[in-house]
Amino acid sequence: MTDYISASLRQLVTQRAAGTCEYCLIHQTFSIYRHEVDHAIALKHGGQTTSENLVLACLPCNRHKGSDLTSLDPITGVITPLFNPRNQTWSEHFQLDRGLIQGLTAIGRTTLFLLKMNEASRLQLRQALAAQRLYPGLPDILPIG
């Protein structure tokens, strides 16, 4: 197992995500720091450095997620898996309301909680971008609520 991500693999992951964080949907253009390529399932948990396990993530989402695979659902307190963009659909677990990301499922709620996706500064940025119709990063797929 290796954590080295080649330039071509990094480019594939970035293009597949259209430059958008696959968790909070913020586009690279509106991030202070360059989006990162992250392992959905960390190497220490047996994840591989393959396109099927790599996710484009903004710095805040990536840092809050770390190598975690689960956390506690903030409503039920039950250990719940995190959203995995490689094998789950964003709109099944989340919805948008003018920049606010809402969890529709235990997976959505748990991911929102752990990644602090609605932290005040992050929410304010998304709301300002949504007001200008610049958020989400994939407007044809996810309509602004």
Secondary structure by P-SEA (a helix, b strand, c coil): ccccccaaaaaaaaaaaccccccccccccccccccccccccccccccccccccbbbbcaaaaaaaccccccccccccccccccccccccccccccccccbbbbccaaaaaaaaaaccccaaaaaaaaaaaaaccccccccccccc
